[in-house]
Amino acid sequence: MSDLRIRSEAIPEPLWPEDFLPPRAILDAAPVEDDFSALLAGADIVLSRLFGAAVTVLPGRTESSAPALRVSRELAALLMTLRLGGDPARSVAGPAASVPAGVALTRHAGAIAAALDTVAAEHWPQSCRLPGLDLVIACCGVSGSAHVAAPVMAAIAPPAPVAALALRLFEMPMRVRIELASEAVLVSSLLPLHAGTVVPISPSPEMPLLLGDHRIGRATLAPMPDGRQQATIIAIGVEASGGRQ
């Protein structure tokens, strides 16, 4: 049994890098309400130019996948009628199922879809995770629906590692310490605690080697002639010792 005199000294505050999440991960961890106001305003302007008349665009219900018809036949027939100089009130006669489908109607529906895709590419909310959005479009007393798909975001390539930064990382000073003993004692056995109190300890034959809050190996101690202790690492193994992970 050896005696150890305890000297109180301030423990330096450990330096830890601040938590960082890239923008995409932040958005995934903290979802926010999607704001489609810019997309709706842009669709108003673009479709008004396309139809040559005032167009009102309102959000509809969201769908998990695109519908069979991206643009309803009513809107395609209205655009075709306006371009040919016809009467908008007579562009659709009867229910949507009665509107004939054809090459011309498909071409005009494609023009509306292409205009919406252009608006979505510019004004789709960055935080939105929806695959698409249904719209209700009204013009000249005719209303119909259209589906705008979320634009495909280009994948961002991870930055290439910088050799200089890797070297700086290995040059960072790290505080390594050895735990001489670890045992549970009753507080009553330490009282009254004051300067100069001698606390008996039983050193471990193999002592944990600590770096931050992780055990990185085991070591043994040997006394040196000048009174210092020399540590010899006998095993390497990284494991969390509690606290900050």
N, C-alpha and C positions, 0 to 999 in steps of 0.2 A: 504494500500500500504506500503510495507516494502522496505528498501534499502539494497542493497547487494554490498559490496566492492569486486571488482574482483582483484585477485592476480595472476599474471602470473607465471606459473611453468611448468617445462618440463613434458610432458606426457610420461610415460614409454612405450617403444616399446612392443606391445602385442606379446606374444609367441604363434606361431601357428605351429602345426605339418606339416612337409614337405609332399607334395603330393606324394602318392605312388600308383603304379599300379602293380599288379602281372604280371609275364612275359606273361601269356596268354592274359591278358587284354591289355598290351602294344602292342602285335602283332596285336590284333584286331583293336586297335585305329590307328596304323600306319603301314599299309600294305607295304611290301617291295617286290621287284622283286624276284621271286623264282629262286634259283640257283640249277640246276639239274646236274651240272658237275660231282659231286662225284658219283651220281647215275649212270650216263652214263658210267663213267670210271669203276665203279664196275661191271656193266652189261657186259662190254667188256670182263673183266677178267673171270667172272663166266661162261658166255656162251662160251667163247673160250675153256675153260676146258671141258665143257659139249659136245660141238661139235667135239672137237679134232682138230680144225682148227681156223684160225684167224677170228674173228667176229667183225663187225663194228656196233655200236648201235648209232642211231641218234634220236633226239626228233621228234615226229610227232605232230599232232594237239591234243589239249586237248578235252576231251569229258565230258559231264555232267554225263554220266553213262557208265558202262562197256558195250562193244559191245557183241553181241551174242557169237562170238568166241574170246576168250582171246588171242589165238595164231592162226595165219593163217595156213591153211593146207599146204602151201608151206614150212614153217619152220618145221612143224611136220614131213612132208615127207622127208625133207632133213636130219633131225636128225635120223630118222629111217634108211634111206639109208646109212648114214655114219657108223652107228653102225653095220649094216649088211655087211659092206665092199663093197657096191655098188658104182656106178659111180654117183657123185653128179650132174653132168650135166644132168643126165637122171632121177633125183628124181622127177621132175615135168615135165610132158609133156602136154602142152596145158594150158588153163586158169585154175584159181583156182577152178572153179566149176567142172572141170573134174577130180580133184584129189579125189580118192575114200575115203570115211570115214569108219572107222572101229575101232575095239577095240585097235589094235596096234597103229593106228594113234592118237587116243584119249589119249593113255597112253604116247606117246612121247610129245604130246602137253602139257599134264599135267606136264611132267618133266621140260619143258621150263618155264611154268607158276610158278612152285614151285621155280625154280632158281631165277626168277625175284622177287618173293615175299621175298626171303631171302635178296636180294640186297636192296629192298625198305625198309625193316624193319631196315636196318643199315644206309642207306644213304638218306632217304626221308627228304627233307628240313623241319625243324621244323616250319618255318613260313608259309608253303604252306597250302592253304585252298582248293586246288583242290581235287576232289574225286578220280582222277586217271590221268594217262598220257599215251598217245599212243606212241609207239616206232616203228621206222623203223630199221629192223635188216637185215644185209647182210652178207652172208658167202658162199664161194665157187661159186660165180657168181649167187647165188640165193638170192632173197630178199623177205621179207614178213613183216607183221605187228604183233605187240603184244601189249597187254594192261596190264599195271601194276597198280594195285589199291593202293590207299594210305593206309598205315598200320593203324590199329585201335590203337589209343593212349590210354593207361591205364589211367583211371580217377584218379586224385590226390585227396586223401581225405583231407578235410580241417583240419588244426591243431586243436587239442583239446584245449579248453580254459585253461589257467593256472591261478589258483586261486591267486597266488602271484602277477601276473600282474594286476589282477582286483583290488586287494587291493591297489597296488601302484597308480592305476588310481584315485581311490577315495581319495587318500592322496595328490593329486596334488593341490597346492594352486591356487585359481582362484580369480580374482579381480571382486567384485560385486560393482556396483555403482547405485545411485539413481539420476534420472534426476529431478532437482528441478522445472524447468520451461522450456517450449519450445514455443517460439513465434517468429514470423518474424518481424524484425525491419529494418527501412531504415538506410543505412550506414551513411547518412547525419546527422541522429539523434545522432550518436555516436561520430561524429567528433567535435572538435579535441579530439582524444583519447590519454590519457596519464595516467601515474601512479596516482592513487588516484581518478580517475573518478568514480562517483557514477552512476550506471545504475539502474533505477527502474524496478522491475520485479513483476509479479503476480504469486506466487506459485500455483501450481495445488493442488486441494484437494486430488487427488489420483495420485501418482507419479509413473512412470514406473521404475521397477527394472531391471537393465541391467547386462548382463553377456556377455562380448565380444561384438559381433554385434547382439545379440539376446535379445529380451525382454522376461524375464522369469516370470514376474508377476507384480503386482501393490502393492504399499505400501503407508502408511501415516506416516508423521513425527510429533513428539511431542518434545518440548524443554525439556532439562534436567537442573537441578540446576547449573551444572558446565559449562553451555553454549553449550554443545554438543547437537546433535539431535539424537533421538531414532526412528528408523524405525520399523514399524509394518507391516508385510506382510498380505494383506487382500485377495489376489487372486493369483493363479498360472496358468500360460499359456505361452507356449513357441512359439515365432514367430520371424521371421527374421526382423531386423530393418534396412536392407540395408548394403551395403559394402560386405565384404567377406562372402560367404554363407557357 
